[in-house]
Amino acid sequence: MKFTKMHGLGNDFVVIDALTQNVRVTASMARRLGNRTLGIGCDQILVVEPPSDPNIDFNYRIFNSDGGEVEQCGNGARCLARFVKDRRLTGKSMIRVKTMNRVMELRINADNLVSVDMGIPALVPADIPFQAAEPANLYAIDIGGNSYQIAAVSMGNPHGILQVDDIQTAPVSDLGPQLECHERFPNRVNAGFMQVVDRQQLNVRVFERGAGETQACGSGACAAAVAAIQQELVDSPVTVHLNGGDLTIDWQGEGQPLIMTGPAVTVFHGRIRI
């Protein structure tokens, strides 16, 4: 099987063309490919498939390195756009792809950055999903016997965001896995830690569901920006600083689509016996 290794701000992917080669990715295959010792190694496996709808260009599937298939990956979407363009699977600069639960529009800009229409953020608890009686900007949640105030947002996948004073000393490795598996998130959750720098900047770290802390999480950056804008802590557009680099998030408020812009890089191409 041919594959391409890519990354978006250090969030790394194995990208598989299931258009020109006969490949069916399973959970066990995803675990093998994602294993950094016994496989290729990555945070997620991205699969490009033929479109299931005449109004889209490609189907886009996402597997975490633990084998679980997930709904969304913003950094992966940018890499997917560059992949199909660079591999000449399309001649378009505006691409429509279908994920597990939504259609996304990806635009390759003249500067080679990629802008992704991430859709309208979901803030209603049942849509995230999150167990709460009614929507709120912040929810009190018990983690390890302590109470924390978190924001809950879905960007096509669920996010819980905790504001911290210092991103460098944030208890990501401690609270991250506890929040990921919290009973109030029935599908588990990506745990985000957010520090407000000023009205236009955020520092963010994300403990990703099924992958652990990554260098960058595109949907996590989007969710943090939404939470900060909802709480009137920052103004759009927001520059989100992640360990792997920066993303620009433009969101004009509730009910409006969110646009994320950032880089996508090809590392190498290879083949692996499956």
N, C-alpha and C positions, 0 to 999 in steps of 0.2 A: 504494500500500500504506500502510495506517495503521500507526503504530508509537508506542511510548512510550519516552522516555528516562528511566532510573532509575539510582540508585546505592545501594550499600551501603557506607558509610564511604569514599566516594570511588572505590571500584571500580565503574566505570560500565558500563551495559548498554543496548543497544537491545532492547526486548522486543516480540515480534511475536505477535499473535493469529492463529493458523492454524486457529481454530475457526469464526469468523464471516466470514472472508475466504479466498479460494482462493489460497494462497501456498505455494510450495515453495522453501525456502531451500537454495541450493547453496553450494559453497565459494567460487566467484567472487562470488556475491552477498554472502556474509559479508565477504569482503575489501573490497568496495566500501562496504558499510554501515559497516564498522569504521574506514575510512580517515578520519583527522581533518582532512585537507585537502580530499579529493575526495568524501567521503561525509558521514555523520552524525558518526561518531567514537565509539569505545567500546573497552573492553577485551574484552568478549564480546557475542555476539548470543544471546538466549534466545528459544526458540520454544515456544509452548504449542500442543499438538496434541490431538486427540480421544484418549481412552483406548484402548489396545490390549488392555486386560484389564478385565473387569467389576468387579474388586476395587480399581481405582484411579480417581482423578478425572481426571487428565490425563497425557499424555506430555509430557516436558520434555527438549528438545534444546538443546545448548550448543555454540556455535562460537566459537573464538578469532578475534581480528581478523586473523590470518593465513590464515583459512579452514578451519583444521583443526577437526574435530568432536572434542569431549572428553567425558570420562565424568562430570565432577562440577564444581560451582561452588557453594560454600556461601553466599557473598554473593548470588549470583544466585538461589539457592533462596528466600532471604528476600524478594527483590524479586518473584519469581514469585508467591509467596503473596499479597503485597499487591496485585499486578496483577490476579489473577483475582478477588479479593474486591472491589477498588475498581471494576473494570469490570463487576461483577455477572455474572461467568461462573460463579460459585458463591455460595451463601449460607452455606457452611460456614466454621467457624473452624478446623477440623482437616481438612487436605487431604492426600491421598496422591497422589504423583506418581512416574512411572516414568522413570528416566534410561536411559542406554545400558546400564548394568550393575547397577542396583539400584532398589528402591522406597524412597522417602523420605517421612517424615511431617512436615508443616509445620503449626505452630500459631500463629495470630495471637492474641496476648495482649491483655488488657484495656488495657494501657498502649501498645498499638500496636507494641511490639517483637514480633519473630517468633522463635520457637524452632524449630529444625530438628533432627530426629533424624537424625544423619549416619550411623547404622548402627554396626556393630562395626569398629573400625580393624583393618586387616590388617597383621600384623607378620611373617608368614612370607615370606622373600625371593621365592619363586616367585609369590606372590599379589600382590606390589607392582607390577610385577615388578622384581627386583633380583638381580644375580648374586652370590650368596654361598652357602657350603656349608651353613650352618645359621643359625637366628635368633640375633640378639644385640642388645643395647641400643645398641651402637656398632660401627661398621665402619671399619677403616682403608681409605682410598681415596686414590689418587694423582691430583692435579689440578695440571697444569702443572709436573710434576717435584717437587712437594712432597706430603707425606703429611698428610691431615686425618682427624679422627675425625667421622663423621657418623652420624646416626640415619636409618633408612629406614622409612617408614610409608606405607600407602595409605589414603586416606579415600574410596575409589572412584576416585581418581586418585593417581599416585605423587608422593611428597615425599621429598626429602633435606634433613635439617636439620643445620646447623652451629652450634654454640654459639660466641658471640663475647663479648668483654669489654665492648665499647661498640657499640651498634647504630648510632650516628651515624657512626662511622668504619669500620664493617664493609665489606669489599671486595665489595659487592653487584654493582656493574657489571662488575667484573673476574672474580670467581669464579662469579657467577650463570650467565652463558652457558656457561662451561666445564663446570659441574656439570650444567646442563640437558641437554647433549648427551653426557654421559659414557657410554662404551661399556658400563658395568656396569648402566645403566638402558636396556634395549632399546626402551622406548616414550618415551624422554626423561623428564624429571622437573622438577617445580617445586622450585626451590632456595630453602630457607628459612634465615634467619639469626636466631638467637635469643639474647637477653640475659636472664639471670635477674635480676629486680629484688629479689624476696624470695619467701617461701614461697607467696604468692598472686598474684604478678604476673610477667608476661613482656613484654618488648619484642620485636617481631618485624617483619622486613621480608622480602618474598618476591619473587624474580625468577620470574615465572610462565612456564611452558612455552607458547611461541607468542605471548606478549603482552609480555614484559619485566617490569620492576618496576612494580607497581601500588600505589595508595594503600592497598589492603587486599586480603587474600586469605583468605576464610573457611575454606576447607579447609586452607590453609597455617597459619592460627592454630590449627586443631584438631590438625593434625599436630605442630606445635611443642609444644602442651600435652601430647599423648600422649608425645612423646619426653622431655619434662621430668619428667612423672609417672613414667614407666618408669625414669628414672635417679634417682628420689627427690630431685629438685631442688625440686619444688613439690608442693603439695597441692591436690586438687580441692575446690571449684570454683576455676578460675584466671581472672583478668582478663588478657586479652591486649591490649596497647596496640599499635596499628598506626598508620601515618602518618595514616590517615583517621579514626581513632577507636578505640573499645574494643568487644571482644566478651567475653562470658562463656562459658567452656567448663566443662562438668560431665562428668567421666568417672571411673567408679569402678573402672577397672582392666581388665586383659586379659579378653577375652571379653564385655565389657559394651558396650552402645551408648553413643554420645557425643551430648550435647545441646549445641548452640550457640545462643546467644541474642544478638540485636542488632537494629539498626534497618534500615529499608528506606524509601527516599525517592523519590517521583515528581518529576521535574524538569520535563518538558513532554511534550505529545502533538504529533504531526505526521504528515505524509504525504510520501511520496517516490515519484517515478515509477520503476518498475522495468521 
